[in-house]
Amino acid sequence: MPGQGRTLGIVLIVVALVALLVSVALLLAQVSAGETTVTGAILGILIASVVFVLPLGGGGFYLLSKGKQEVTEFNEIAKQKKILNMVLAQGKVTLSDVALELNAPIEQVEDMVRDLVGKNLFSGAINWKDGVLYSKQAAAMKADHKCPNCAGELELAGKGVIKCPFCGAEVFLAS
């Protein structure tokens, strides 16, 4: 579950602060009762801070920052999943529609699509010029060699990429 590190980090920071307050209160009580000196109390507070408070607080801040990073990554994955679902459900979707749905700039949507292609999760066609994503089975594209955008004859452009020489659409084939 995303965000658990963040929650645990906050708990550790609170525990560290409570430990510091308790140690200060106990040592001040000993000073007022005459059981120890002020310098002894200061030394006790320093030792308690180094032994308990700093490790707990440091661990808490580490988990807090990792938890925030985890939530950010989870949100990015959720957006990419939404892109894939939109393309699969509609068969053809424009980048501007995706950008509106995700409330994100088109440049970010293009980066997410490129990331999906790089992860071999998107197989279909992309017309970057017109900003259109097409969902089509890789086997069907290999069989008919037709562009889903203009029906032109496709040419091999690289490993797993077929490019239409007529409209410039790129077809990405998943392995």
Backbone as JSON, one array per atom type, in Angstrom:
{
  "sequence": "MPGQGRTLGIVLIVVALVALLVSVALLLAQVSAGETTVTGAILGILIASVVFVLPLGGGGFYLLSKGKQEVTEFNEIAKQKKILNMVLAQGKVTLSDVALELNAPIEQVEDMVRDLVGKNLFSGAINWKDGVLYSKQAAAMKADHKCPNCAGELELAGKGVIKCPFCGAEVFLAS",
  "N": [[0.84, -1.18, 0.0], [0.68, 2.14, -0.96], [2.25, 4.91, 0.64], [2.54, 4.01, 3.23], [5.1, 4.1, 4.27], [5.39, 6.79, 4.63], [3.51, 7.31, 6.63], [4.54, 5.74, 8.73], [6.97, 7.05, 9.03], [6.14, 9.55, 10.02], [5.09, 8.72, 12.47], [7.42, 7.74, 13.73], [8.9, 10.13, 13.95], [7.26, 11.6, 15.7], [7.4, 9.92, 17.96], [10.13, 10.2, 18.51], [10.23, 12.94, 19.22], [8.57, 12.9, 21.48], [10.09, 11.22, 23.11], [12.33, 12.85, 23.51], [11.15, 15.03, 24.87], [10.22, 13.72, 27.2], [12.64, 12.78, 28.31], [13.91, 15.22, 28.85], [12.08, 16.33, 30.68], [12.23, 14.45, 32.79], [14.92, 14.7, 33.57], [15.02, 17.4, 34.29], [13.31, 17.3, 36.47], [14.85, 15.78, 38.2], [16.96, 17.54, 38.63], [15.65, 19.67, 39.93], [14.9, 18.34, 42.23], [17.27, 17.99, 43.38], [18.82, 15.78, 42.93], [20.65, 15.58, 40.9], [23.13, 17.47, 39.04], [23.05, 20.54, 37.1], [24.79, 20.42, 34.92], [25.07, 17.68, 34.72], [22.47, 16.99, 34.01], [22.3, 18.23, 31.51], [24.23, 16.72, 30.15], [22.94, 14.24, 30.28], [20.67, 14.77, 28.72], [21.91, 15.21, 26.24], [23.04, 12.66, 25.79], [20.71, 11.08, 25.71], [19.55, 12.22, 23.47], [21.37, 11.57, 21.43], [21.39, 8.76, 21.54], [18.69, 7.9, 21.41], [16.81, 9.83, 20.27], [17.91, 11.04, 17.87], [18.44, 8.73, 16.11], [15.77, 7.7, 15.88], [14.35, 9.95, 14.93], [15.83, 10.54, 12.59], [15.45, 8.18, 11.11], [12.71, 8.39, 10.86], [12.43, 10.73, 9.28], [13.69, 9.82, 6.96], [11.98, 7.69, 6.16], [9.68, 9.18, 5.78], [10.34, 10.83, 3.58], [10.84, 8.83, 1.64], [8.33, 7.68, 1.55], [6.79, 9.74, 0.45], [7.94, 9.83, -2.08], [7.24, 7.31, -2.98], [4.43, 7.53, -3.13], [4.24, 9.42, -5.18], [5.34, 7.95, -7.34], [3.44, 5.9, -7.46], [1.16, 7.35, -8.23], [1.98, 8.13, -10.79], [2.12, 5.65, -12.09], [-0.56, 4.95, -11.94], [-1.65, 6.86, -13.66], [-0.46, 6.09, -16.09], [-1.61, 3.59, -16.38], [-4.23, 4.35, -16.73], [-4.05, 5.6, -19.21], [-3.46, 3.38, -20.87], [-5.82, 1.91, -20.48], [-7.72, 3.67, -21.57], [-6.97, 3.71, -24.29], [-7.28, 1.0, -24.96], [-10.02, 0.65, -24.45], [-11.3, 2.5, -26.14], [-10.09, 2.24, -28.59], [-9.1, 4.17, -30.34], [-7.63, 7.16, -29.53], [-7.1, 10.58, -28.79], [-4.15, 12.47, -27.97], [-4.69, 14.88, -26.75], [-7.2, 14.43, -25.6], [-6.5, 12.51, -23.72], [-4.76, 14.04, -22.17], [-6.56, 15.91, -21.12], [-8.22, 14.19, -19.61], [-6.4, 13.21, -17.73], [-5.62, 15.52, -16.57], [-3.18, 16.79, -17.22], [-0.24, 18.19, -18.8], [0.25, 18.02, -22.4], [2.83, 17.35, -23.17], [3.77, 15.91, -20.96], [2.05, 13.72, -21.1], [2.88, 12.63, -23.54], [5.47, 11.86, -22.78], [4.81, 9.9, -20.9], [3.57, 8.01, -22.57], [5.74, 7.31, -24.19], [7.3, 6.14, -22.21], [5.7, 3.93, -21.57], [5.89, 2.57, -24.0], [8.62, 2.04, -23.99], [8.74, 0.29, -21.83], [7.57, -1.83, -22.95], [4.81, -2.12, -22.79], [2.85, -0.95, -24.27], [1.34, -1.7, -27.25], [0.67, -0.82, -30.39], [-0.35, 1.86, -32.46], [1.05, 5.08, -33.04], [0.41, 8.29, -33.96], [2.3, 10.83, -34.02], [2.31, 13.36, -35.14], [-0.4, 14.1, -35.56], [-1.24, 13.54, -33.06], [-2.48, 11.1, -32.1], [-3.43, 8.06, -30.62], [-3.49, 4.62, -31.31], [-5.09, 1.54, -30.8], [-4.22, -1.63, -31.59], [-3.96, -5.06, -32.43], [-0.8, -6.66, -32.37], [-0.3, -8.88, -33.99], [-2.2, -8.63, -36.04], [-1.29, -6.32, -37.31], [1.16, -7.16, -38.23], [0.31, -9.01, -40.06], [-1.31, -7.7, -42.07], [0.15, -5.42, -42.76], [-0.66, -2.74, -42.92], [-1.14, 0.71, -42.35], [-2.73, 1.97, -39.46], [-3.63, 4.53, -39.46], [-3.59, 5.79, -42.07], [-3.84, 3.74, -43.86], [-1.69, 3.11, -45.44], [1.21, 1.35, -46.78], [3.26, -0.25, -44.46], [6.63, 0.17, -43.14], [9.55, -1.39, -41.83], [11.12, 0.14, -39.12], [12.82, -0.09, -37.0], [13.83, -2.08, -34.15], [11.01, -3.65, -33.18], [9.51, -1.53, -34.06], [7.46, -0.1, -36.47], [7.19, 2.04, -39.18], [5.12, 4.35, -40.84], [5.58, 5.41, -44.09], [4.05, 7.32, -45.33], [2.27, 8.88, -43.66], [3.72, 9.11, -41.35], [3.12, 7.87, -38.97], [3.9, 5.87, -36.14], [4.21, 2.5, -35.36], [4.12, 0.43, -32.68], [5.28, -2.64, -31.66], [4.6, -5.08, -29.36], [6.63, -7.46, -27.71]],
  "CA": [[0.0, 0.0, 0.0], [1.5, 3.33, -1.02], [2.1, 5.88, 1.71], [2.78, 3.45, 4.55], [6.39, 4.62, 4.73], [5.14, 8.17, 5.06], [2.82, 7.23, 7.92], [5.5, 5.24, 9.71], [7.93, 8.13, 9.25], [5.52, 10.54, 10.92], [5.0, 8.1, 13.8], [8.77, 7.74, 14.32], [9.27, 11.51, 14.31], [6.49, 11.94, 16.9], [7.99, 9.15, 19.06], [11.41, 10.84, 18.83], [9.96, 14.18, 19.94], [8.06, 12.54, 22.8], [11.24, 10.72, 23.89], [13.13, 14.01, 23.89], [10.43, 15.77, 25.91], [10.21, 12.91, 28.43], [13.98, 12.79, 28.92], [14.15, 16.56, 29.39], [11.24, 16.48, 31.87], [12.79, 13.63, 33.87], [16.18, 15.27, 34.04], [14.71, 18.65, 35.0], [12.74, 16.91, 37.77], [15.97, 15.36, 39.05], [17.72, 18.75, 39.0], [14.88, 20.42, 40.92], [14.89, 17.56, 43.47], [18.63, 18.0, 43.91], [19.44, 14.47, 42.72], [21.73, 15.71, 39.93], [23.51, 18.86, 38.76], [22.6, 21.04, 35.8], [25.68, 19.87, 33.89], [24.71, 16.27, 34.59], [21.21, 16.94, 33.27], [22.62, 18.55, 30.12], [24.89, 15.54, 29.61], [21.9, 13.23, 30.12], [19.85, 15.14, 27.56], [22.73, 14.95, 25.05], [23.14, 11.21, 25.59], [19.38, 10.61, 25.27], [19.34, 12.68, 22.1], [22.21, 10.8, 20.5], [21.07, 7.34, 21.57], [17.3, 7.61, 21.07], [16.08, 10.81, 19.47], [18.47, 11.18, 16.52], [18.13, 7.59, 15.24], [14.34, 7.63, 15.61], [13.98, 11.08, 14.09], [16.46, 10.36, 11.28], [14.71, 7.12, 10.43], [11.39, 8.93, 10.53], [12.54, 11.63, 8.12], [14.01, 9.0, 5.8], [10.76, 7.01, 5.73], [8.75, 10.2, 5.3], [10.7, 11.22, 2.21], [10.63, 7.67, 0.78], [6.88, 7.51, 1.4], [6.32, 10.74, -0.52], [8.41, 9.38, -3.39], [6.43, 6.14, -3.31], [3.11, 8.01, -3.53], [4.42, 10.04, -6.49], [5.49, 6.88, -8.32], [2.16, 5.2, -7.57], [0.29, 8.21, -9.03], [2.45, 8.05, -12.18], [1.7, 4.34, -12.59], [-2.01, 5.0, -12.11], [-1.92, 7.63, -14.88], [-0.1, 5.26, -17.24], [-2.64, 2.54, -16.48], [-5.42, 4.99, -17.27], [-3.79, 5.77, -20.64], [-3.64, 2.08, -21.51], [-7.25, 1.56, -20.45], [-8.44, 4.53, -22.52], [-6.66, 3.26, -25.65], [-7.89, -0.31, -25.16], [-11.47, 0.75, -24.44], [-11.82, 3.31, -27.24], [-9.45, 1.84, -29.84], [-8.41, 5.34, -30.9], [-7.79, 8.27, -28.6], [-6.14, 11.66, -29.06], [-3.32, 12.86, -26.84], [-5.35, 15.98, -26.05], [-8.24, 13.83, -24.75], [-5.79, 11.88, -22.59], [-4.26, 15.12, -21.32], [-7.71, 16.44, -20.37], [-8.66, 13.18, -18.65], [-5.4, 13.1, -16.66], [-5.32, 16.86, -16.09], [-1.73, 16.89, -17.35], [0.15, 18.77, -20.09], [0.43, 17.04, -23.48], [4.23, 16.9, -23.13], [3.86, 14.87, -19.93], [1.35, 12.55, -21.64], [3.78, 12.04, -24.54], [6.55, 11.17, -22.04], [4.25, 8.68, -20.31], [3.38, 7.05, -23.65], [7.08, 6.81, -24.53], [7.71, 5.24, -21.13], [4.94, 2.69, -21.75], [6.49, 1.88, -25.14], [9.92, 1.54, -23.52], [8.49, -0.84, -20.93], [6.93, -2.85, -23.77], [3.44, -2.3, -22.33], [1.95, -0.43, -25.29], [1.52, -2.14, -28.63], [-0.33, -0.14, -31.17], [0.22, 2.86, -33.36], [1.02, 6.45, -32.55], [0.64, 9.33, -34.94], [2.76, 11.95, -33.2], [1.98, 14.61, -35.81], [-1.8, 14.41, -35.27], [-1.49, 13.27, -31.65], [-3.5, 10.06, -31.98], [-2.99, 6.72, -30.21], [-4.36, 3.57, -31.84], [-4.92, 0.22, -30.22], [-4.41, -2.66, -32.59], [-3.16, -6.22, -32.08], [0.46, -6.75, -33.1], [-0.4, -9.92, -35.02], [-2.96, -8.09, -37.15], [-0.43, -5.37, -38.03], [2.18, -7.92, -38.96], [-0.33, -9.75, -41.14], [-1.78, -6.89, -43.19], [1.15, -4.39, -43.05], [-1.36, -1.5, -43.25], [-1.13, 1.74, -41.32], [-4.07, 2.2, -38.91], [-3.98, 5.93, -39.65], [-3.87, 6.16, -43.47], [-3.91, 2.48, -44.61], [-0.52, 2.97, -46.29], [2.07, 0.19, -46.54], [4.2, 0.03, -43.37], [8.01, -0.25, -43.32], [10.27, -1.63, -40.6], [11.96, 1.3, -38.79], [13.73, -0.48, -35.93], [13.37, -3.25, -33.4], [9.67, -3.5, -32.63], [8.88, -0.3, -34.53], [7.15, -0.01, -37.89], [6.85, 3.43, -39.45], [4.4, 4.6, -42.09], [6.29, 6.44, -44.85], [3.11, 8.28, -45.88], [1.77, 9.83, -42.66], [4.69, 9.22, -40.26], [2.67, 7.16, -37.77], [4.78, 4.81, -35.68], [3.5, 1.36, -34.82], [4.98, -0.26, -31.72], [4.88, -4.02, -31.5], [5.06, -5.68, -28.11], [7.22, -8.79, -27.93]],
  "C": [[0.89, 1.24, 0.0], [1.21, 4.27, 0.15], [2.33, 5.32, 3.09], [4.1, 3.94, 5.12], [6.24, 6.02, 5.27], [4.5, 8.17, 6.45], [3.77, 6.76, 9.02], [6.56, 6.29, 10.03], [7.39, 9.18, 10.21], [5.44, 9.99, 12.34], [6.38, 8.1, 14.47], [9.22, 9.13, 14.74], [8.54, 11.94, 15.58], [7.07, 11.2, 18.12], [9.32, 9.77, 19.48], [11.2, 12.13, 19.61], [9.45, 13.91, 21.35], [9.2, 12.04, 23.68], [12.12, 11.87, 24.36], [12.46, 14.79, 25.01], [10.41, 15.03, 27.25], [11.57, 12.94, 29.1], [14.3, 14.16, 29.51], [13.35, 16.75, 30.67], [11.8, 15.69, 33.05], [14.07, 14.23, 34.43], [15.97, 16.6, 34.76], [14.11, 18.36, 36.38], [13.85, 16.48, 38.72], [16.8, 16.56, 39.5], [16.97, 19.51, 40.08], [14.81, 19.67, 42.26], [16.27, 17.49, 44.08], [19.35, 16.68, 43.74], [20.59, 14.53, 41.73], [22.03, 17.2, 39.71], [22.98, 19.26, 37.38], [23.48, 20.48, 34.69], [25.41, 18.39, 33.67], [23.43, 16.1, 33.79], [21.45, 17.24, 31.78], [23.3, 17.37, 29.45], [23.88, 14.41, 29.38], [21.01, 13.5, 28.92], [20.62, 14.87, 26.26], [22.83, 13.46, 24.76], [21.8, 10.65, 25.1], [19.11, 11.01, 23.83], [20.12, 11.84, 21.11], [21.77, 9.35, 20.42], [19.65, 7.06, 21.06], [16.7, 8.55, 20.02], [16.61, 10.91, 18.04], [18.21, 9.96, 15.63], [16.64, 7.49, 14.89], [13.9, 8.75, 14.66], [14.56, 10.96, 12.68], [15.76, 9.29, 10.47], [13.32, 7.59, 10.01], [11.43, 9.85, 9.32], [12.87, 10.86, 6.85], [12.75, 8.31, 5.26], [9.71, 7.99, 5.21], [9.06, 10.6, 3.87], [10.51, 10.06, 1.24], [9.14, 7.45, 0.54], [6.3, 8.5, 0.41], [6.72, 10.34, -1.94], [7.57, 8.2, -3.88], [5.04, 6.55, -3.79], [3.18, 8.65, -4.91], [4.54, 8.99, -7.58], [4.18, 6.13, -8.53], [1.18, 6.02, -8.42], [0.68, 8.17, -10.5], [2.01, 6.74, -12.82], [0.19, 4.33, -12.83], [-2.38, 5.78, -13.37], [-1.59, 6.81, -16.12], [-1.13, 4.15, -17.45], [-3.92, 3.12, -17.09], [-5.26, 5.23, -18.77], [-4.04, 4.47, -21.38], [-5.11, 1.68, -21.56], [-8.05, 2.39, -21.44], [-8.22, 4.04, -23.95], [-7.33, 1.92, -25.92], [-9.41, -0.21, -25.26], [-12.01, 1.46, -25.68], [-11.23, 2.91, -28.59], [-8.63, 2.95, -30.47], [-8.67, 6.51, -29.96], [-6.73, 9.33, -28.92], [-5.36, 11.99, -27.79], [-3.97, 13.99, -26.06], [-6.48, 15.46, -25.15], [-7.62, 13.18, -23.52], [-5.31, 12.95, -21.62], [-5.39, 15.74, -20.49], [-8.16, 15.47, -19.28], [-7.7, 13.1, -17.46], [-5.09, 14.44, -16.01], [-3.8, 17.09, -16.07], [-1.41, 17.54, -18.69], [0.43, 17.68, -21.12], [1.86, 16.5, -23.48], [4.42, 15.78, -22.11], [3.18, 13.58, -20.41], [2.23, 11.85, -22.67], [4.92, 11.29, -23.85], [6.04, 9.87, -21.42], [4.03, 7.61, -21.37], [4.72, 6.46, -24.07], [7.59, 5.83, -23.47], [6.98, 3.9, -21.24], [5.51, 1.87, -22.92], [7.83, 1.27, -24.73], [9.8, 0.35, -22.6], [7.82, -2.01, -21.65], [5.5, -3.16, -23.32], [2.42, -1.82, -23.36], [2.3, -1.04, -26.63], [0.36, -1.56, -29.4], [0.37, 0.86, -32.07], [0.07, 4.23, -32.73], [1.3, 7.37, -33.73], [1.0, 10.58, -34.15], [2.34, 13.28, -33.81], [0.54, 15.04, -35.48], [-2.16, 14.17, -33.81], [-2.57, 12.24, -31.41], [-2.83, 8.74, -31.59], [-4.0, 5.71, -30.74], [-4.05, 2.27, -31.1], [-5.2, -0.81, -31.32], [-3.5, -3.83, -32.22], [-1.92, -6.3, -32.97], [0.37, -7.77, -34.22], [-1.15, -9.4, -36.25], [-2.12, -7.12, -37.97], [0.64, -6.09, -38.82], [1.58, -8.6, -40.18], [-0.7, -8.85, -42.31], [-0.82, -5.77, -43.59], [0.51, -3.07, -43.47], [-1.32, -0.56, -42.06], [-2.55, 1.94, -40.8], [-4.55, 3.64, -39.12], [-4.41, 6.24, -41.09], [-3.99, 4.95, -44.39], [-2.76, 2.32, -45.61], [0.31, 1.75, -45.9], [3.13, 0.57, -45.5], [5.59, -0.51, -43.7], [8.65, -0.43, -41.95], [11.22, -0.46, -40.33], [12.98, 0.97, -37.72], [13.15, -1.66, -35.18], [12.03, -2.96, -32.74], [8.94, -2.25, -33.08], [8.68, -0.39, -36.04], [6.68, 1.41, -38.14], [6.16, 3.54, -40.81], [5.13, 5.71, -42.85], [5.36, 7.54, -45.39], [2.67, 9.33, -44.86], [2.71, 9.98, -41.47], [4.26, 8.54, -38.97], [3.66, 6.05, -37.43], [3.95, 3.73, -35.01], [4.47, 0.6, -33.93], [4.44, -1.65, -31.48], [5.45, -4.57, -30.21], [5.61, -7.07, -28.43], [6.3, -9.86, -27.43]]
}
